[in-house]
Amino acid sequence: MKGGKWKTISSERHFADRNVEVVTDRVQTAARPDPRAWTIVHRKQAVVIAAMTGDGKIVSYSPGTDPVRQAIWEMPSGSGR
């Protein structure tokens, strides 16, 4: 492979609906000739609001839920239908 390009050997879709798709691709790179798995989440387009305070700090929040069993900081965002 020239120029560091990746070659997709195979692709398996695990889930898809109108908002999100989860796929595992087996890819080969110039640096790694043996294929390896990459799991990718494709989301529909969205807009992220990067609100800033007067002193230049970015505003984010923690939703207080525990779906992935670790702390997550989020930014306000939204998408059209």
MOTA-V649231 format. One record per residue. N is the residue number from 0. PHI is phi in degrees with one decimal (999 if undefined). Layout:
{{N,PHI} {N,PHI}}
This chain:
{{0,999} {1,-96.0} {2,67.9} {3,72.2} {4,-73.3} {5,-100.7} {6,-115.1} {7,-83.8} {8,-84.8} {9,-153.6} {10,-143.9} {11,-127.8} {12,-87.0} {13,-94.9} {14,-159.3} {15,-157.2} {16,-142.2} {17,-71.4} {18,-110.0} {19,-150.8} {20,-137.6} {21,-114.4} {22,-133.1} {23,-111.6} {24,-103.5} {25,-98.6} {26,-123.6} {27,-123.1} {28,-122.2} {29,-61.9} {30,-79.6} {31,-132.4} {32,-67.7} {33,-79.8} {34,-58.3} {35,-131.3} {36,-90.2} {37,-128.1} {38,-96.3} {39,-125.2} {40,-110.3} {41,-96.1} {42,-116.3} {43,-68.5} {44,-60.9} {45,-145.2} {46,-116.0} {47,-106.9} {48,-91.5} {49,-100.8} {50,-75.5} {51,-124.3} {52,-80.3} {53,-59.3} {54,-97.2} {55,85.6} {56,-88.4} {57,-79.8} {58,-90.5} {59,-139.9} {60,-148.2} {61,-110.6} {62,-69.6} {63,78.0} {64,-101.7} {65,-129.0} {66,-70.9} {67,-115.3} {68,60.0} {69,-158.3} {70,-71.5} {71,-130.8} {72,-105.9} {73,-124.0} {74,-118.9} {75,-57.9} {76,-152.7} {77,-167.4} {78,-141.9} {79,-79.1} {80,-82.0}}
